[in-house]
């Protein structure tokens, strides 16, 4: 999914409650948008453990800040409302 987020990776990170310093770090360390998104998602999954569910991801993707219901439907099928 990281390759589909594009510029929205940071918005999703904020919705997943990843702090600005961490997001800035991913932004500076990685050149490609999909790599920034991947590192952010891996960090979220490691940080949140069992709470990093498809439902939580779907909720974040559907949030008005991110507005990527298309990705929620494609990658979190059956979990979004």
C-alpha positions as CSV (number, residue, x, y, z in Angstrom):
1,X,0.0,0.0,0.0
2,X,2.9,2.4,0.6
3,X,3.5,2.9,-3.1
4,X,-0.1,4.2,-3.5
5,X,-0.1,6.8,-0.7
6,X,2.0,9.4,-2.5
7,X,2.1,12.8,-0.7
8,X,-0.6,11.6,1.7
9,X,1.8,9.4,3.6
10,X,2.5,12.3,6.1
11,X,-1.2,13.0,6.6
12,X,-1.8,9.3,7.4
13,X,1.2,9.3,9.8
14,X,-0.4,12.2,11.7
15,X,-3.7,10.4,11.9
16,X,-1.9,7.3,13.2
17,X,-0.5,9.6,15.9
18,X,3.1,9.5,14.8
19,X,4.9,12.6,16.0
20,X,6.2,15.3,13.7
21,X,9.9,14.7,14.6
22,X,9.5,11.0,13.6
23,X,7.7,12.0,10.3
24,X,10.4,14.6,9.6
25,X,13.1,11.9,10.2
26,X,11.4,9.5,7.7
27,X,11.1,12.4,5.2
28,X,14.8,13.3,5.5
29,X,16.2,9.7,5.5
30,X,14.3,8.4,2.5
31,X,14.2,9.9,-1.0
32,X,11.2,8.0,-2.5
33,X,7.7,8.7,-1.3
34,X,6.9,5.0,-1.1
35,X,9.9,4.3,1.1
36,X,8.8,7.2,3.4
37,X,5.3,5.7,3.6
38,X,6.7,2.2,4.2
39,X,9.0,3.3,7.0
40,X,6.1,5.2,8.6
41,X,3.8,2.2,8.4
42,X,6.4,-0.2,9.8
43,X,7.1,2.2,12.7
44,X,3.3,2.3,13.4
45,X,3.0,-1.4,13.3
46,X,6.0,-2.0,15.6
47,X,4.9,0.8,18.0
48,X,1.2,-0.2,18.2
49,X,1.7,-4.0,18.0
50,X,-1.6,-5.8,18.1
51,X,-3.5,-2.5,18.1
52,X,-2.1,-1.9,14.5
53,X,-5.1,-3.5,12.9
54,X,-6.6,-3.2,9.4
55,X,-9.6,-1.5,11.1
56,X,-7.3,1.1,12.7
57,X,-5.6,1.7,9.3
58,X,-8.9,1.9,7.5
59,X,-10.2,4.4,10.1
60,X,-7.1,6.5,9.6
61,X,-7.3,6.4,5.8
62,X,-11.0,7.4,5.8
63,X,-10.4,10.3,8.2
64,X,-11.2,13.6,6.6
65,X,-7.5,14.7,7.1
66,X,-6.3,11.8,4.9
67,X,-9.4,11.3,2.7
68,X,-8.2,8.1,1.1
69,X,-11.2,5.9,1.3
70,X,-10.2,4.3,-2.0
71,X,-7.1,2.8,-0.3
72,X,-9.1,1.7,2.7
73,X,-11.5,-0.2,0.4
74,X,-8.6,-1.7,-1.7
75,X,-6.3,-2.7,1.1
76,X,-8.5,-3.1,4.2
77,X,-11.4,-4.8,2.5
78,X,-14.2,-5.8,4.8
79,X,-13.0,-3.7,7.7
80,X,-14.2,-0.2,6.8
81,X,-17.6,1.1,7.6
